[in-house]
Amino acid sequence: MPGGRLAAVVALCLPLAAAAQSPPSPAPSAPPEPEPETSRFGYSPYEQETVEEALRLLHATRDPAPEGKRVESVEQVRLEVVEERDPAPRFLNLFHVVTRQNIVDRELVLHPGEPWRQSLADESQRNLEALPQLSLVLVVAARGSRPGLVRMVVITKDVWSLRANWDIAYTSGGVESLSFHPSETNLLGTHESLSLLLDWAPLSLSVGARFDAPRLFEDQVSATVEGGVILEKGTGMRNGSFGGFALSSPLWTTRTEWSWGASVAWLEEETRLYQNAKLASFSLDSSGGCADPRTCVPYEWRSDLLTATASVTRSFGWARKQDVTLGFEGRRREFTLPDLSAYDPATVQAFRQTRVPVSEDRVGPYVQYRTYSTNFLRVLDLETLALQEDHRLGFESYARLYASSRSIGASRDFAGLSAGVSDTLPLRDGLLRAGLESITEVEAGAVQDGSLQATLRIASPRGSLGRLVLDGVLLDRYRNSLDQTSSLGGDSRLRGYPTGFLVGSDVLAANLEFRSTPVALGRSVQLGGVAFCDAGDAFDDFGRIWIHRSVGAGLRVLFPQLDRVAFRVDLGFPLERPLPAGAAPAAIFIRFDQGFPLYDIAPATAATR
């Protein structure tokens, strides 16, 4: 997209956001009916001990029936990063500022003088749980000074704010990626953060910085700005850059009526696929071998991406939400191959046609409708360990209609529809979630790009030893003019195989995992185990599916002093014999978060999937 047209896109985006800059209407003091509901199943031993100690410090006792009583006070118990329960010297707290009281207060939707509504207490807890600077979050009702009154006790635990923020993908072939983002995530207790961005890959290093302010301008606006350069390994020469900025006023609560956002971002890089910590190759040989080096094309291309977006949303309802969004976006996507004249022309052509995304510019408006429930299921030991976690229940759907036009800078004229539906049912303290999403883009009366994706998650009720989790996905890109691809292997569902081992336009994968009930190491650190069986394939033709399988075991460790996210180590073993080329008898992967987090449907276009 020429610079003049990009400037026009940005000029169109920013006024759309500015038009909605008036502060969101305050939430009404008497919420409408019906109220959202949260199903809960008690505390973990770690949380129960925390509640009892907090109430002891406040000389308070639990109120078993607070609903409707007037809240006489909100009392905070803000725990240090290192407590008596934690396996670290307490003098370390001298180097950390605890989250300020007003920062916690602004996330609460229940206040002194109002009647206690459990739905608002639950939402207050969810708002605080969403803050990465906090790990343990509990909202408890205590008896008031006289009958008819209740005290609202808010318990939070800070995580260490001077953070390494590292993530590593370690395979049997060595380190495949290493992210090191040292940061101060709680500047002076305000939850503003400043980060240095270092991302290492076998052939590149990116260096940059990022600043996040979750609430500016009287707490109504969130801001983010980042930027950096990408250096080539060996020469140290600049080979790309990244950056962007974003301003938004999100739907802060379930009763916020308006939100808006605007952003600009860019990325220029050498896009590479690594397998087993080495640059992958593309070959027409189904065995994956490279008897002739000319028939193995390096799996890389040059990417130049630029995005400018703006949107405004009107939200209706409470227990059942309906959001209507109007937006505008412009995207540039350019992909070019390096000089491949030394390789077999037929292989290069196949690589270009099946693996390299198609360049395009898209510019145009969109309108979106989304409806969803604000009922939640509060469980333990599903995605994290020994900490309350809330998952949305009920029916959810969205539809986004968008268009792109040459008359305002696009490379083609088309109209698209992105839509999705899902439903989540409780299975006591487990759940069943099924979802279906589609993308359809029509140009000149014909479907040029179309996809269907089905997802399924079944998490059994938690027993004394743990729970079973079954997760599956099927992605069919039945029209794929943009040459979109997906990969499996490594920590992307098919553990035991090298990262990115399988690549194709379509994906079929299923994972079965036993996740144990965690045990405490000392009084705070949590340790859990997993045993898993993975199966799947990434392919271009449904008639040529070959299901690959692996089994393995792993560990999950939660350090509540550092994060809500569990640290994981997985050891996987491919079951194929003989082993395919490039695969080892075993592979180890070290990352944060679960191997296949619980999936939420989300509006998308083919350019962003």
N, C-alpha and C positions, 0 to 999 in steps of 0.2 A: 504494500500500500504506500503510495507516495506520501512524502512528509506533509504536503498541504491537505491531503485527504485525512490523514491521521489527526491533524490539528482540528479539522472539522468534526471528526468523531468525538474528540475530547471536549470540544466546545459544546456539542450536543449533549454529552453525558453530564457535565458539571451543572448546568442549569436545572436539569431534572432533579438532582440531589438538592440543590439550593432551594428549590421550590418547596421542599418539605422540611426546612431547617427550623421551623417553629418547634418549641419543646413539646414532647409528647404529653398528651393530656394526663393528669394525675389519675391514678386508679381510684375508682369510687370507693367510698368508705363502707358502703353496704353492697357486697358483691351480689350479682344476680344468681339465681338458681338455674339449673342444678349445679352443685359444686363438684369439682373433680374429686376423685377418690384415690387413695394410695393403699394397696394391700401390703401388709408387713408381717414379718415372721421373727421378730425379736432381734436381740443383739448378739454379736459374737462375744466370747469371753473377754477379749481385749477391749471391746466397746463397753461391755457391762462394767468392767473394772473402772473405766474412765468416767462413766456416769456416776457411779457410787462415790468416787473420789471428788468429783466436782460438786456434787450435792453436799458432801461433808464439809468442803471448804466454805460453801455458802450457808451452812447450817440450815439446810432445806431438806424436804422430803418430797417424793414424787406425788403428784396429784393424779389419781387413777381415772378421774372423770372431769377433765378441764373444759369440755366443749360448752361454749356459751358463756363461760365466766369471763369477767372483765380482766384484761391484762393490766396489772398494776405496775409492772416493771419489766424491763428487758435487761438481763444480767449476763455478762459475757465471762466465760472462762477461756482465756487464750493461752494455750499451752506452748511452752518453749519448744524449740526444735529438739533439744536434749533434755529429757526429764530424768527422774530417778530410775524409771523403768528402762531407759535406753542404754545400750552398750557403748557409751562414749562419755568422755569427761565433760562435765557441765560448764567448765570455763569456756568452751567453744561458743556458748551463747553470747559471749561478749562481742563476737564478730557477726552477730545477726540482730536485725531489728524486727521485733514481733509486729505482725500486721496491726495497723492502727484500729482503734475502736470504731471510728467513723467509716472505715473501709468495710468492716463487717456489717455495720448498721445499714449501709446503703443497699445491701442485698436482701434485707428483710422486707417482707410484705405484710407483716403483722406487727403492730405497734402498740405502745401503752395507751390505755383508754379504750381500745377496741375489744370486742368480744373474741375470745379464743375460737378460732376456726382451725381444725386440724388440717384442712386442705391448705390453708395459708402457711401454717407451720411447716408442712411437708414441702411446699414450694420454696420457702426460705432456705430449707436445708439443701434442696437441689441447686438453688442459685449459688450457694457457698461451695457445694461439691464441684461445681463447674470451674472454680478458680484453681489454676494449677499451683498456686502458692500455698494451698492448704491440702492436707491429706485427710485426717480424721475430722469429720463434721457431724455434730449431733445437736438436735433441737429438742429440748425436754420441757415438759410442764411440771412446775413445782407448786406446792400449796402456797396460797397467798397469806397475807397477814390476818385475814378474817374470811369467813365463808362468802362465797361469791366472787372471790378474787383469785388470780393465778399469777405466778411468776414465770416468765419465759426465760429459760436458761439456754444459752447458745454456747456450745463447746466447740472450739476449733484448735487444730494443731498445725503450726507452721511447718513447712518443709525448709530444708537448708537453702537459703536464697543465693548464696555464693556457690554457683553450681557449675560442674563440669559439663552437664547436659550432653553426655556422650552416648553414642550408639554404634555398635559394631556388628558387621556381618562377617563371621569367621567360618570358613569352609575347610574341607579337607585339603584344598589347594592353597590355603593361606587366607589372609585378610582380604576380603572382597570390597568392603567399603567401611569407612570410619568417619563418623561425624563427631566433631568436638566443638561445642558451642558454649564456651565459658561465659557466664553471665551473672549479673545481679538482677534477680527477678522480683525484688521487693524493695526498690529504692526508698529508703527512709520509711519503710512500712506502708507505702502507697500502692503497691502492686504494679507500679511502672517498672519496666525492665529494659536493660541495655545489654546486648549480646554481641560477642564476636563469633563469626560463622566460619568454621574451617571444615571442609568436606573433602576427604581424601578418597580417591579411587585408584586402581592400579596404573592408570595412564593420565591422571589429572589431579589438580588441587584447586579448590575454589576458596577464596578468602573474602570475607565481607563483614558487615555489621548490620544490626537491626535494633530498632527502638519501638517499644510497644507502650502505649498509654491507654489502659482499658476504659478510662472515663475522663474526658476533657470537657471544658466549657460547662461548668455546673453539673457535672456528672452525666451529661446526656450523650456525649460523642466519644466513640472509640477511634483511636488513630494508630496506624502502623506505617513505618517507613524502613526500607532496607535496601542494600545495594552491595555489590562486590564484583570481583574479577575472577576469571577462571584461567589458571596457568597450566601449561602443558608440562607433563613430567619429563625430566631430563634437561630440557632447554630453559625452563622457567619463563618462556615467552607467553605473553597474554594471548589466550585463544578463545576468549568469550567473556561475557559479563551477565549479570542478573540484577534485578532490582524492581522497585515499585513502591507505591504508597496507596493507602486506603483510609477513607473516612467513612464512618457509619454510625447510625443510631439504631441499634437492634431492637427487637421486641424484648425489652428487659424483663418483663413479667408476662404472665398469661393474660393479664388485663390491659397491657399496653396496646393502644389502638393504632399508632402509626410508627413506621420505621423507614429508614432510607439508607442508601449506601452508594459510594462511588469509589472506583479504584482504577489504577493504571499499573501494569506490570509487564516486564520484558525478560526474555531469556535467550541468549545466543550461546551455543555450545556445540561440542562434538558429542553427539548422542551415541552411546556404546552399550552393547549388551555383553555382560561378563558371565562366563560359566566357569565355576570352580576357580575363581580369582584370576582368570585369564580372559583376554578378549576372545569372544566367540567367533565362530566362522559359519558362513552359510554355504551349504553344498547341496547339489542335487542327488548325491549319493545317499540313499535311505539308511545306509549303515552308519552314517556320520563320519566315515573315515576320510582321510585326505591323502590318498596315495599319490595324487598329482597336486602339488601346491596351487597350481593355476585354477583348480576347480573348487577352492575353498576361499570365498570372498570374505574379507574382514567385515564383521557385523558392526558397522558404524556409518553415520552420515552427519552432515551439518544441519543443525536446527536453528531457526531464527523465528522466535515467537513474540508476539506483542498483543496485549489485550487491554481494552478500555471499556469499562462497564459503569452503569448507573441504574438505580432502581428506587422505587418508592412503593411501600406496602401498606394497605389498610387491613387491619385484623379485626374480626368479629367473634363474639362468643367467648365462652369460658371453658366449660367441661368439653364442649365440642367446638373446636376452633375452625374458622374459615378465613383464609388469607387471600387477598387479591393483590397481585403485584403487576406494576407496569415498569418496563425497563428498556434499556437500549444498550447494545454492545457492538464493539468492533474487534475483530481478531485477524491477525496476520499469522500465517503458518507457512513457512518456507523450509523445504528440505532438499538438500543437494548432496550428491555423492562425491567423494574424493576421486582423484584420478585412479581408475581401475583398468587402465589399458593393458596392464601386465597379466590380467586374469582372463579366464575363459569367457568369451562374449555371451554365450548362452546362459552361463551361470549368473553373470552380472545382470543380464536382462531379467531373469527369473527373480533375482534378489530385488531389483527395482520394482517389479510388478507386484510382488507378493508381500514384501516386508517393509519397504520404505514408504512412509505415509505420503499422501499426495498433498502438494502445496495448494493453498487456497487462501483467499481473503473473504471474510464475511462481515457485513455491516448491516444492521437493521434493528428494528424494535421487537419486543416480545411482550406477551401478556400471559400471566400464570395464575392458576387457581389451585389452592391446596386446602384440604380439610384433614383434620387429625384430632385425636383424643388427647386430653391432658390427664387421663387416668394412668397410674403407674403401678408397677410391681417392685417392691423393695426387697432385695434378696442379698444373700451372702455367697461368696466363693464361686461366682460365675465368671466374671471377667477380671476380678481382682481377688484379693485375699483378705478376709476378716474385716472388711470395711463395707458399710452400707452402699449399695449401688441400686439406682432406680432405672427401670426400663419401661418404655412407653407401652401401654396396652391398647387394644382395640384396632379399629379400622382406620387406615390412612390412605389417602390418594392425592395425586397431583396431576395437572395437565398444563403443559407449557406450549403455546403456539408462537412460533417465531418465523421471521422472514429475513432474507438477505437480497440486496438489490445492487446491480451494477451502477445505477444512477447516483448512488452515494458512496461509491468506492469499492464495492464487492467485486470479486472475480467471476461471479455467476449469480443468476437469479433463481431462487428456490424458496419453498415454504416448508417448514418442519413442524412436527408435533412430537414432543417428548411427554410420556405419560407413565404413571406407575400406580400400583395398588399393593397394599400389604395388610395383613391382619395378624395380631399377636394375642394369643390366648394364654392365660395362666395355667400351669400344671402344678398346683399348690405353690411351692416356692421354686418351681422351674417354669419353663415357658415353651410355647410353640409359635414360631413366626414364619409365615410364608409370604413371599413377595413376587411380583411380576412387573417388569419394566420394559418399555419399548421406545424406540426412536424410529421415526419415519420422515424422510426428507424427499420431497417431490420436486423434480425439475423437468420442465417441458412435458408435463403430463405423465411422467414415469417415475417410479421409485428408484432413486439413485443410491441411497443409503438407508438401510433398515436393519434393526436388530431387536431381538427379544432376549431378555435375561430373567431366569427364574431362580429364586433363592429359597432355601429352607433351613431352618434351625430348630432343633428339638433339644431342649435341656431338661433332663429328668429332675424330679424332686431330689433334694439333697438328703442323702442318707448319712449314717454315722461315719462311713468311710469316704464318702464323696458323692460325685454325680457323673453321669454319662452325658456327653454332648455330641450330637450328630449335626453336621453342617454340610450343605451341598449347594452347588451352583451349576447352572447350565446357561451358557451364553452362545447365541446363534446370530452371527452377523450375516443374514441371508442376502443382503445387498451391501457391498463394501467397496464403493468407488474410491474412498479415501484410504484404503489399504490399512485400516486399523488392525493391530495385533495385540495379543495378550500372551503371557508366559506363565509357565509352571516350573517349579523346582526350587530347591533350597528352602527358604522359609516361606515361600508363597504356596502353601498348601501341600506340596509334594516333597516333604522332608526326606532326606536320604539321597536325593538326586542333586546334582550341581544346580546352583542358582540359574534361572533362565534356561534350563535344560531343554524344555519343550516350548516352542513358539508356534502360534497359529492364530487365525482369525477367530476361531471358535474354541470354547472351553467346556469341558465336562469334568467336574471334580467333586469328591466326597471325602469327608474326614470324620472319623470316629475317635473320640478322646475320652478317657477316664481321668477326671480331675479330682484329686484327693482333697479331703478336708485338711486345711493347713494345721500345723502344729507350731507352737510358739517356741522360738529360740530365745531364752530369757523371758522377758515380760512384754516385748513389743515386736521384735522381728518375726515374720511369719514365713514358714517353709512348707511348700506343697510339692506334690509329685504328679506326673502325668504319664499315661501310657497311650500310644496312639497308633492308628492305622490310617494311612492316606492312600487315595487312589484317584487317578485322573489322567487327562490328556489334553493337550492343546493341538489343534489340527485345522486343516483347511477344507476337509471333505468328510462329511458324516459317514460316508461309506468306507473310510479308512481309519476309523477310530481304533486305537490300540491302548487299552487301559494299563497304565503303569501303577505299580503298588509298592508301598514301603511300610515298614513298622518301626517303632522305636519307643523311647522313653525320654523323659526330661524332668527338669526341676523348675519350680517357680519360687522366687524369693521376693518378699515385700519388705522394704525398709520404710516405715511410715515417717521416719525423719527426713527422707529424701523425696518421696513421690507417692502418688496413689497407684501408679502403674507398676506391675510386677516385672521383675527381671527374669528372663528365661534362658535356659540352656537345653537344647534338644539334640539328641543323638539318634539319627535315622539310618535304616538299613534298607536299600532297595532289594526287592524280592525277585527281580528278573535274573534269569540265568540262561545263557551267559550274560554277564554284565554288558550293557551297551557301551559303545566307545565314549570315553570321557567321564564315565561314572566310576566311583570308587566303592569298595565293599561297605563303607560306612562314611557318614558325613556328620559333622557337628556344626551347629548353628547357635550363635549367641546374639540375642536381641532383647529389646524391651517389648512388653505387651504380649498378648496371646498370639498364637500362630495364625488364627483366623478369627478376628474380632467380630462381634455381633453386627450384622449388616443392617443399615437403614437405607430405605429407598430415598433418593434425592434427585431433584430435577437436574438434567444434564442434556447436552447436545453431543452429537458424534464428535465434535471437535474437542470436547473435554473428557470424554470417556477413555 
